[in-house]
Structure formats: structure tokens, C-alpha cells
Amino acid sequence: MVRLEKLLHLFDCNTPEAWSATLFAIARDYGFSHTLFGIVPSKTVPFETAFLKSNYPGEWRATYDNLQLHSVDPTVSHCLGSMLPIAWKADTFKGREQNEFYEQACGYGLRSGISYPVYGSSGEFGILSFATHYFEHDANSKCFDALATLSLIRDYVFESSKKFLQNAYPPPAHIKLTPRELECLQWVMGGKSSWEISRILRCSEATINFHVSNFKKKFNVQTRQQAVVRAIKVGLIIPS
């Protein structure tokens, strides 16, 4: 499991360069030598204008951008229509154009990996990709072993990137939670499920889900983990 202080360090970075270096270091801890994160304020904004940071080989990025290869990149089309990650390997790429695209990527050490869609509560859209030069059977084993952790990293990466977006908005500064909502949020931060929290607080699981739904609305987020991230950021809860 990734150490929380490493993820929180993303918020301390004051420049895109320091931020991306921190992200790349986190990815390397999981065996991914290459990482890419790109985000736009909405799906209607051309992805070519995205806030984008990667340590992909420069020559490959130049080729990708110049030829607008996002139009044949299956990870982009998948993330545009799904909330689920896509683990990619040779058979992810269908047809002549996509096969040629994959062979080019392999030539730069991007043989296998996993891409996560990023959706923000204000319409933001992005992609976070972790890549490796390993052969596909090794890489996909690594991906699925770390699936939940990489999803957690995705949430922290998205929240901490907002200050670098041209149209970024600050996290809510004056959120008021009820004592029960705050208690539930703290247990969520501790990794507890709704069922587990209901046993701890001696109430029904439906009641816990009601409180969780309320604090997600107050933070204007879609997931409970995003609520935890924002609550830490504004000082409502402190990680132990």
C-alpha cells in the first residue's frame, strides 16, 4: 500500500515540475517506469490543450502530438466512455492503425500498462496512465495486484493537480459537517466500509450510506475517497 505522506506531498508541490517529479517517483515505487497524466476542464475542450505531464520518451510524445495519435489510441476512446481502468497489452489494439500505433509505442518502452479515466465533479476529464517495458504477462500481473492502490493514487493526483489547471477552482473552505458525518468520514479515511462503520457506530448500513452521501454532496465530489482528500486539504480531518 502506498504511504499516505507520499500522496499528501503532491499537495505541497508549488510548481508543475515538482508535482510531476513526485508523481513519477510514486509510480516508480510500483514498478512503472513511465507515467502520463493529462486533464482538461471538460470533454468539449480539445485534449491537445490539456494540462499534461509525462516522463514518456520525448521523441514518442512529439510523434504522438504531431500526428494526433489520440484519435487511434484505444486507451483514450475507452476512458472517454467508461469509469473503469483499462489494462493494455498487444490484444488491446485492434486493426492495422492501432497495431502500428502499438508497435511504435513498444519501440519506446511502452509495452504494457494501465490507464485510469479521471472525471471531476465539475466536468473535468482526464487520463492517468502507468506504463512499463515489461512483457504483457508480467505487467498485467503487476497492474491487477496494485489495482486498488493505483485507483487511490489517481484520486490524489487529480485533486492535487487542480491548482495547475487554467480554470481550476479551490476546494470548499467553509464546509460544515454534522458530528455523525465527521465521524463517518474519519472511519472512511481509516479504510472502513459502510458495513464496518455501521457495526462500529451501532446503526444500520443504510444510515451510514445516508451520512456518506451527505458529506459527498457537501464536498461536491463523486466518491468517498475524494471527500477524504478534500477534508484533509481543508483541515477538517488529520491523517494519523
Rosetta blueprint (number, residue, H / E / L):
1 M L
2 V L
3 R L
4 L H
5 E H
6 K H
7 L H
8 L H
9 H H
10 L H
11 F H
12 D H
13 C L
14 N L
15 T L
16 P H
17 E H
18 A H
19 W H
20 S H
21 A H
22 T H
23 L H
24 F H
25 A H
26 I H
27 A H
28 R H
29 D H
30 Y L
31 G L
32 F L
33 S L
34 H E
35 T E
36 L E
37 F E
38 G E
39 I E
40 V E
41 P L
42 S L
43 K L
44 T L
45 V L
46 P L
47 F H
48 E H
49 T H
50 A L
51 F E
52 L E
53 K E
54 S E
55 N L
56 Y L
57 P L
58 G H
59 E H
60 W H
61 R H
62 A H
63 T H
64 Y H
65 D H
66 N H
67 L L
68 Q L
69 L H
70 H H
71 S H
72 V L
73 D L
74 P H
75 T H
76 V H
77 S H
78 H H
79 C H
80 L H
81 G H
82 S L
83 M L
84 L L
85 P L
86 I E
87 A E
88 W E
89 K L
90 A H
91 D H
92 T H
93 F L
94 K L
95 G H
96 R H
97 E H
98 Q H
99 N H
100 E H
101 F H
102 Y H
103 E H
104 Q H
105 A H
106 C H
107 G H
108 Y L
109 G L
110 L L
111 R L
112 S E
113 G E
114 I E
115 S E
116 Y E
117 P E
118 V E
119 Y E
120 G L
121 S L
122 S L
123 G L
124 E L
125 F E
126 G E
127 I E
128 L E
129 S E
130 F E
131 A E
132 T E
133 H L
134 Y L
135 F L
136 E H
137 H H
138 D H
139 A H
140 N H
141 S H
142 K H
143 C H
144 F H
145 D H
146 A L
147 L H
148 A H
149 T H
150 L H
151 S H
152 L H
153 I H
154 R H
155 D H
156 Y H
157 V H
158 F H
159 E H
160 S H
161 S H
162 K H
163 K H
164 F H
165 L L
166 Q L
167 N L
168 A L
169 Y L
170 P L
171 P L
172 P L
173 A L
174 H L
175 I L
176 K L
177 L L
178 T L
179 P H
180 R H
181 E H
182 L H
183 E H
184 C H
185 L H
186 Q H
187 W H
188 V H
189 M H
190 G L
191 G L
192 K L
193 S L
194 S H
195 W H
196 E H
197 I H
198 S H
199 R H
200 I H
201 L H
202 R L
203 C L
204 S L
205 E H
206 A H
207 T H
208 I H
209 N H
210 F H
211 H H
212 V H
213 S H
214 N H
215 F H
216 K H
217 K H
218 K H
219 F H
220 N L
221 V L
222 Q L
223 T L
224 R H
225 Q H
226 Q H
227 A H
228 V H
229 V H
230 R H
231 A H
232 I H
233 K H
234 V L
235 G L
236 L L
237 I L
238 I L
239 P L
240 S L
